[in-house]
Amino acid sequence: MSATVDGDKSALVPNRVANGETSRVMIRVRRVLRGPRPEAVPALVGSACTLVGLIDIAAGVFPRFRHSRMHTLAEVLPGALGPFAAALSLSTGVLLLLLAHGIKRHKRRAWRAAVVLLPAGAVAQFVYRHSVLGVVVSLGLLALLLRHRSEFAALPDPRSRWRALANFIVLSAGSLSLGLVIVSAHPGRIIGNPGLTDRLEHVMYGLVGFEGPVDWTGNVPWTVGYSLGALGLLTAVTTIYLAFRPEHPAARLTADDERRLRALLAAHGRRDSLGHFALRRDKGVVFSPSGKAAVCYRVVSGVMLASGDPIGDVEAWPGAIERFMDEAKAHSWTPAVMGCSETGGEVWTRETGLDALELGDEAVVDVADFSLTGRAMRNVRQMVKRIERNGYETRVRRARDLTADELERIRRAAADWRGTDTERGFSMALGRIGDPADGDAVIATAHKADEHAPGGDGNHGGYGDLKAIIHFVPWGYDGMSLELMRRDRSADPGMNELLIVAALQAAPALGVERVSLNFAMFRSALARGEKIGAGPVLRLWRGLLVFLSRWFQIESLYKFNAKFRPRWEPRFVVFRNTRDLPRIGFAAMQAEGFVNLSLPRPFARRRTAPAPRPCAHFPRPAEHHEAHAA
């Protein structure tokens, strides 16, 4: 009996295997029929548009390519309509490239444009070329877009009329480059040997619809003329569209937002030294549903960039973070946080599933522990004494204790000493000095005691020539955070050290117990890499940071901070995916002012108010730290 049962079981094994294989096949078939996952559709369609766009451009530029089998892949949109084949292929390719990025970012407008273009392309393929493949691919992509239309709900990015000028410049440059390639792609049909100047002139004439100086044989002039005319028309149409479409201005801090933020800082400002920098008026803000917490941000190149920890009650942080992530999702922005604390990083990663990476360390000096005595402070002590013997005096005061004339003089001096037209600073910069709402800020100034210097007759508070300025913003009610350092080029080296020491010594009288100095990027790598026993990878990483310090002053900031024997508080960058880090880094450099992609404004009125001030925390240009090498 048992043998029979065992035999029956063994006989069932092939059937079970066959049934399992059939089930797996059915699962694969259902997956194919179901199509891609909804969240993958934008990336899939966007990548398809990029590929097809590049193929269409190649088909428009190189005549032989239009007759190859590979070009059948590019028949998603109209690419060959009789004698206008090259021109339409070229313009379609450029439009697809412009459209692909918006589709990948779930943009609603890009979806609408694709839904209009795809059926038009299908009709064109069927009528003019009877291409079944082109019709099928076009309608297949259209079906994906319509079925998953809910994935394309992202709102437009903040933009202004200057977007039209940027489009005109970029497309004009691209059209000139493509035009030169088109003209040069028919070497056997050109009469004579025209030079680069003649070919460039021919392209420029062709973009506006006129014939240039280059002569051809055969029917090439029609192809080149239509192609150049299509590029010129595309540039004009897209520029006009961007110029007259409704603006979407970037978020700005309103008076009510600032009032609410100041109330949160008054109650919870001691928690984060970066809290007061949330009051920059070029930032947007989202509040938690209870209003007890907020996250401030700026959108740069599609990255929703927050800085520091959320403002307010820690218990309400998750609500503000959720609103922040909802806003990022609504616009398809890449969420990121620069310079949050360890506590902030833990909350961000726990509530959102994002990842965190240590970015550097913040130097914090406890006033009670600071002293110029001891061997470790010998260099700072000698530098300060030498400067004082040279006739320099310092004064440290709250901003509300300065007169209007003194504040105006400080603003003018800070603007004159900036050394660059580019504003630097975002996450750890306030962007203003002496605002009536910032009366608790601390301003330290250095003056050259010279009776012949301007102001030596008793003006400007009885001090002589102003030579250096350091500005601190409040950090709760018992701390302050360094915002900017400026010095006169003609002043003696060591002005920054002099003023920081003066501020630390005056801190007890101001009720200040903690002072946040500069932010040192990759401080731990620099510190460990120079120690005995450091491994080859760490030494190589430190060597790269030292090399980059020629431009970004990474090492000099670390060494400058270390002079004052601070305690180091780690700061983190929070991000969604590792592949987002280059984009986030580029956006952060734009926000901090190290990469300037803004366009000139030739017709803008010149402002009488001083330009925003750069931050003292992030890596600085050399003029801020010349004293470090002294």
KEKETOR-850427 format. One line per field, with one value per residue (C-alpha): residue number from 1; z, x, y. Coordinates in steps of 0.02 Angstrom, whole numbers, plus 50000, padded with zeros to 5 digits. Each point is the difference from the previous one (the first is absolute). Layout:
KEKETOR-850427
num = (NUM_...)
c3 = (Z_...)
c1 = (X_...)
c2 = (Y_...)
end
This chain:
KEKETOR-850427
num = (1_2_3_4_5_6_7_8_9_10_11_12_13_14_15_16_17_18_19_20_21_22_23_24_25_26_27_28_29_30_31_32_33_34_35_36_37_38_39_40_41_42_43_44_45_46_47_48_49_50_51_52_53_54_55_56_57_58_59_60_61_62_63_64_65_66_67_68_69_70_71_72_73_74_75_76_77_78_79_80_81_82_83_84_85_86_87_88_89_90_91_92_93_94_95_96_97_98_99_100_101_102_103_104_105_106_107_108_109_110_111_112_113_114_115_116_117_118_119_120_121_122_123_124_125_126_127_128_129_130_131_132_133_134_135_136_137_138_139_140_141_142_143_144_145_146_147_148_149_150_151_152_153_154_155_156_157_158_159_160_161_162_163_164_165_166_167_168_169_170_171_172_173_174_175_176_177_178_179_180_181_182_183_184_185_186_187_188_189_190_191_192_193_194_195_196_197_198_199_200_201_202_203_204_205_206_207_208_209_210_211_212_213_214_215_216_217_218_219_220_221_222_223_224_225_226_227_228_229_230_231_232_233_234_235_236_237_238_239_240_241_242_243_244_245_246_247_248_249_250_251_252_253_254_255_256_257_258_259_260_261_262_263_264_265_266_267_268_269_270_271_272_273_274_275_276_277_278_279_280_281_282_283_284_285_286_287_288_289_290_291_292_293_294_295_296_297_298_299_300_301_302_303_304_305_306_307_308_309_310_311_312_313_314_315_316_317_318_319_320_321_322_323_324_325_326_327_328_329_330_331_332_333_334_335_336_337_338_339_340_341_342_343_344_345_346_347_348_349_350_351_352_353_354_355_356_357_358_359_360_361_362_363_364_365_366_367_368_369_370_371_372_373_374_375_376_377_378_379_380_381_382_383_384_385_386_387_388_389_390_391_392_393_394_395_396_397_398_399_400_401_402_403_404_405_406_407_408_409_410_411_412_413_414_415_416_417_418_419_420_421_422_423_424_425_426_427_428_429_430_431_432_433_434_435_436_437_438_439_440_441_442_443_444_445_446_447_448_449_450_451_452_453_454_455_456_457_458_459_460_461_462_463_464_465_466_467_468_469_470_471_472_473_474_475_476_477_478_479_480_481_482_483_484_485_486_487_488_489_490_491_492_493_494_495_496_497_498_499_500_501_502_503_504_505_506_507_508_509_510_511_512_513_514_515_516_517_518_519_520_521_522_523_524_525_526_527_528_529_530_531_532_533_534_535_536_537_538_539_540_541_542_543_544_545_546_547_548_549_550_551_552_553_554_555_556_557_558_559_560_561_562_563_564_565_566_567_568_569_570_571_572_573_574_575_576_577_578_579_580_581_582_583_584_585_586_587_588_589_590_591_592_593_594_595_596_597_598_599_600_601_602_603_604_605_606_607_608_609_610_611_612_613_614_615_616_617_618_619_620_621_622_623_624_625_626_627_628_629_630)
c3 = (50000_50047_49841_49898_50087_49974_49819_49979_50079_49886_49851_50049_50003_49810_50001_50141_49910_49841_50094_50083_49833_49929_50147_49979_49814_50037_50128_49870_49871_50124_50041_49815_49972_50156_49938_50102_50178_50008_50089_49862_49855_50005_49997_49863_49887_50035_49954_49842_49952_50029_49891_49862_50007_49976_49856_49918_50015_49922_49862_49965_49998_49906_49839_49990_50175_49948_49887_50128_50092_50167_49960_50005_50190_49991_49917_50160_49940_49821_49929_49812_49916_49817_49957_50178_50076_50062_50071_50092_50064_50067_50086_50068_50075_50087_50067_50065_50091_50079_50046_50070_50159_50045_49971_50112_50136_49989_49935_49951_49859_49922_50008_49911_49863_49974_49994_49861_49902_50004_49909_49875_49969_49980_49870_49906_49995_49932_49871_49931_50026_50035_50142_50110_50120_50025_50034_50123_50098_50006_50058_50123_50085_49993_50085_50138_50028_50004_50111_50127_49986_50190_50005_49908_50127_50041_50001_49907_50075_50057_49843_49935_49834_50001_49956_49825_49982_50060_49874_49861_50042_50019_49846_49895_50047_49966_49835_49942_50045_49916_49850_49974_50007_49874_49879_50017_49981_49810_49951_49826_49957_50050_49858_50038_50171_50114_50166_50174_49993_49841_50071_50163_49900_49898_50160_50074_49842_49992_50179_49951_49833_49874_49885_50048_49901_49985_49829_49971_49861_49985_50121_50158_50025_50032_50135_50084_49985_50076_50141_50047_49985_50115_50131_49991_50010_50149_50091_49967_50047_50163_50052_49965_50096_50152_49993_50001_50110_50180_50125_50148_50121_50128_50178_50114_50186_50036_50148_50083_49969_50079_50151_50028_49979_50124_50126_49976_50017_50160_50076_49922_49925_50118_49916_49836_49964_49822_50053_49975_49820_49960_50001_49833_49898_49839_50075_49999_50153_50039_50172_50090_50016_50181_49954_50133_49877_49828_49864_49895_49826_49831_49831_49895_49835_50047_50174_50151_50114_50188_50122_50181_50112_49993_50105_50152_50116_49965_50028_49854_49882_49913_49949_49921_49916_49927_49928_49928_49915_49934_49924_49920_49929_49934_49896_49970_50086_50071_50191_50092_50165_50023_50168_50118_50172_50054_50083_49846_49888_50105_49990_49813_49960_50116_49934_49814_49966_49932_50031_50088_49974_50112_49913_50124_50172_50079_50118_50163_50137_50178_50068_50177_49939_49883_50052_49912_50128_49969_49868_49883_49982_49982_49815_50019_50156_49916_49845_50101_50107_49847_49915_50157_50012_49822_50060_49964_50114_50005_50051_50021_50010_49966_49835_50090_50096_49842_49928_49826_49935_50070_49923_49832_50006_50043_49857_49875_50061_49994_49822_49946_50077_49930_49858_49881_49919_50037_50160_50100_50131_50024_50140_50124_49941_50044_49852_50092_50137_50120_49960_50138_50027_50036_50147_50101_49870_50057_49897_50039_49916_49992_49982_49971_50135_49893_50034_49815_49941_49954_50158_50111_50055_50107_49869_49981_50185_50033_49901_49859_49827_49984_49945_50030_50041_50069_50011_50115_50001_50156_50050_50124_50146_50057_49839_49837_49831_49881_49842_49907_50014_49898_50007_49912_49881_50070_50180_50088_49989_50146_50004_50006_50146_50091_49984_50045_50158_50040_49975_50111_50136_49992_49995_50189_50010_49857_50085_49868_50054_49831_49838_49835_49882_49823_49926_49949_49858_50012_50161_50065_49839_50006_50184_49988_49834_50071_50150_50012_49944_49877_49861_49815_49958_50138_49949_49819_50053_50106_49855_49886_50130_50017_49811_49993_50138_49869_49943_50146_50153_50083_50093_50050_50083_50102_50057_50038_50107_50090_50065_50127_50071_49965_50023_49836_49963_49847_49863_49869_49826_49979_49828_49914_49888_49978_49817_50058_50090_49849_49961_50182_50011_49844_50065_50168_49913_49903_50159_50092_49855_49936_49835_49924_49861_50016_49848_49994_50014_49885_50029_50187_50112_50111_50180_50131_50138_50026_49920_50110_50101_49981_50137_50111_50029_49830_49904_49960_49866_50043_50046_50158_50065_49946_50182_50022_49911_50099)
c1 = (50000_50138_50094_49847_49981_50182_49986_49848_50094_50148_49885_49927_50169_50011_49823_50042_50155_49900_49866_50132_50078_49829_49962_50163_49966_49826_50071_50123_49861_49892_50145_50028_49815_49990_50145_50132_49973_49913_50144_50119_49898_50068_50180_49962_49909_50128_50145_49908_49977_50185_50052_49878_50048_50184_49961_49888_50136_50125_49876_49977_50185_50072_49905_50051_49937_49820_50002_50073_49900_50045_49894_49842_50020_49981_49830_49907_49969_49992_50176_49978_49861_50046_50131_49998_50070_50166_49927_49860_50115_50122_49871_49907_50161_50037_49822_50010_50162_49921_49846_50087_50064_49828_49921_50128_49959_49813_49960_49818_50041_50124_49867_49874_50124_50042_49816_49974_50157_49990_49833_50052_50157_49901_49885_50149_50090_49845_49954_50171_50104_49871_50114_49909_50147_49997_49813_50013_50143_49915_49834_50087_50088_49839_49906_50130_49984_49810_49989_50123_49950_49990_50190_50018_49932_50154_49973_50114_50164_50023_50045_50006_50012_50189_49965_49956_50169_50089_49904_50045_50185_50011_49898_50089_50169_49937_49922_50162_50098_49877_49989_50189_49993_49856_50091_50160_49909_49992_50183_49978_49857_50084_50064_50174_50079_49909_50085_49930_49945_49899_49919_49956_49925_49900_49932_49951_49908_49916_49935_49898_49942_50124_50127_50182_50163_50033_49955_49946_49970_49841_49852_50106_49953_49820_50049_50123_49882_49851_50109_50073_49830_49923_50134_49974_49811_50015_50111_49880_49841_50066_50073_49836_49904_50112_49995_49810_49949_49946_50140_50026_50103_50113_49937_50046_49986_49849_49984_49879_50117_50143_49894_49953_50180_50063_49872_50063_50181_49960_49935_50117_50146_50131_49988_50089_50133_49934_49823_50012_50060_49825_49949_50083_49864_50040_49946_49831_49925_49878_49922_49939_49809_50011_50110_50127_50139_50059_50125_50077_50066_50051_49976_50159_50010_49856_50069_49894_50143_49969_50136_50028_49871_49814_49951_49890_49945_50085_49835_49925_50148_49921_49849_50110_50110_49846_49940_50174_50000_49823_50054_50152_49889_49871_50134_50109_50146_50146_49993_50163_50059_50168_50087_49874_50056_50010_49828_49928_50076_49924_49826_50014_50056_49872_49852_50040_50109_50136_50184_50129_50185_50120_50047_50118_50009_49946_50124_49915_50095_49935_50036_50032_50140_50084_50165_50153_50117_50092_50116_49858_49944_50174_49987_49831_50058_50157_49904_49869_50132_50099_49847_49951_50176_49979_49861_49842_49849_49843_49821_49864_49817_49824_49933_49863_50133_50079_49942_49925_50159_50110_49893_50001_50188_50018_49884_50099_50166_49937_49939_50164_50105_49900_50124_49876_49834_49933_49901_50068_49903_49831_49987_50104_49978_49869_50031_49980_50079_49916_49819_49886_49928_50174_50042_50072_50136_50178_50121_50186_50105_50186_50066_50172_50032_50070_49958_50026_49884_49819_49898_50149_49928_49870_49872_49928_49999_50172_50090_50124_50000_49891_50107_49902_49825_49929_49813_49916_49816_49908_50003_49859_50013_50175_50097_50054_50050_50128_49921_50136_50178_50063_50164_50085_50135_50119_49978_50131_49980_49908_49846_49882_50094_50001_49813_49953_50106_49922_49825_50037_50071_49849_49875_49969_49949_49877_49926_50075_50059_50028_50074_49984_50145_50031_49937_50147_49956_50075_50089_50016_50083_50126_50037_50018_50092_50147_50025_50127_49928_49874_49964_50034_49817_49982_50162_49943_49833_50088_50117_49851_49921_50164_50006_49820_50043_50088_49826_49882_50109_49953_50162_50027_49828_50037_50168_49926_49863_50122_50096_49863_49994_49814_49894_49944_49816_49969_49886_49916_49926_49835_49958_49884_50116_50187_49978_49922_50158_50086_49842_49978_50182_49985_49840_50083_50147_49879_49907_50162_50059_50146_49912_49909_49878_49896_49982_50048_49860_50047_49839_49985_50003_50152_49954_50054_49993_50158_50009_49973_50151_50088_50012_50150_49966_50020_50165_50049_50097_50178_49967_49908_50144_50161_50043_50004_50165_50082)
c2 = (50000_50120_49959_50044_50166_50041_49955_50111_50145_49979_49996_50167_50088_50032_50066_50119_50061_50026_50093_50109_50042_50041_50113_50094_50022_50066_50121_50065_50019_50095_50115_50036_50033_50107_50107_50089_50056_50170_50085_49940_50071_50180_49941_49873_50123_50137_49885_49948_50183_50032_49855_50042_50183_49961_49883_50131_50133_49881_49963_50185_50039_49850_49959_49816_49966_50035_49847_49880_49868_50079_50152_49895_50006_50188_49998_50043_50178_50064_49987_49991_50098_50009_50133_50068_49839_50067_50161_49912_49864_50128_50111_49848_49933_50165_50010_49823_50037_50153_49900_49846_50081_50065_49830_49916_50127_49960_50175_50025_50121_49879_49864_50112_50041_49816_49951_50128_49957_49809_49978_50133_49900_49839_50081_50074_49832_49912_50134_50042_49843_49863_49947_49876_49993_50188_49998_49856_50078_50170_49930_49884_50146_50100_49856_49995_50187_49996_49846_50070_50183_50011_49981_50166_50122_50104_50187_50122_50057_50181_50097_50177_50089_49974_49818_50061_50086_49844_49895_50122_49997_49810_49957_50132_49927_49824_50051_50082_49843_49882_50116_49994_49811_49997_50114_49897_49833_50018_50028_49929_50117_50165_50108_50065_49995_50125_50036_49992_50183_49971_49843_50088_50144_49875_49920_50169_50049_49831_50011_50153_49929_50072_49920_50021_50017_49812_49926_49820_49876_49897_50013_50021_50185_49950_49876_50118_50148_49909_49930_50169_50084_49869_50030_50187_49983_49881_50123_50144_49904_49928_50168_50091_49866_50015_50190_50012_49854_50035_50021_49883_50103_49917_49987_50144_50025_50111_50116_49879_49853_50097_50046_49818_49942_50127_49938_49821_50056_50094_49838_49872_50098_49926_49831_50041_50131_50013_50044_50187_49976_49936_50183_50032_50084_49908_49834_49916_49915_49859_49985_49846_49981_50058_50150_49948_49956_50057_49956_50139_49965_50066_49916_49996_49905_49886_49962_50049_50048_50018_50052_49958_49918_50038_50152_49975_49861_49833_49910_50098_49974_49847_50104_50135_49869_49915_50166_50028_49830_50028_50165_49915_49863_50125_50087_49846_50085_49902_50018_50033_50073_50084_50017_49921_49940_49819_50012_50082_49867_49862_50078_50033_49822_49921_50098_50000_49848_50114_49968_50108_50029_50097_50161_50081_50076_50162_50084_50052_50092_49996_50173_49939_49885_50125_50076_50070_49922_49839_49934_49949_50181_50072_50046_50084_50093_50066_50054_50094_50087_50052_50075_50094_50072_50063_50114_49900_50009_49893_50025_49869_50055_49945_50067_50096_50098_50072_50164_50011_50085_49862_49864_50087_50016_49816_49950_50104_49931_49821_50025_50080_49862_49855_49977_49919_50044_49826_49976_49855_49907_49918_49873_50101_50178_50130_50115_50166_50107_50119_49959_50071_49825_49931_50112_49853_49970_50036_50104_50003_50134_50037_50177_50074_50129_50141_50182_50041_49861_50037_49997_50032_50166_49912_49953_49825_49963_50074_49864_50022_49922_49844_49852_49839_49938_49838_49973_49872_49951_49941_49817_49994_50119_49948_49967_50077_49931_50074_50070_50095_50064_50148_50096_50143_49940_50130_49940_49894_49811_49921_50111_49850_49921_50166_50025_49821_50011_50168_49928_49850_50111_50116_49857_49986_50183_49969_49846_49884_49828_49913_50063_49906_50034_49939_49838_49888_49882_49825_50049_49823_49940_50142_49969_49810_50005_50098_49886_49859_49835_50071_49876_50031_50030_50130_50084_50005_50076_50131_50040_50030_50116_50096_50018_50063_50124_50106_50053_49963_50035_49834_49971_50182_50007_49844_50069_50171_49923_49886_50152_50036_49822_49973_49847_49925_49969_49888_50061_49891_50006_49905_49932_49876_49899_49992_50046_50165_50055_50082_50097_50050_50052_50108_50080_50034_50083_50108_50049_50037_50109_49894_49966_50148_49957_50157_50110_50184_50125_50144_50096_49970_50152_50017_49970_50123_49871_49895_49830_49847_49945_49834_49874_49970_49816_49920_49994_50178_50090_50042_50182_49947_49896_50082_50017_49813_49981_50140)
end
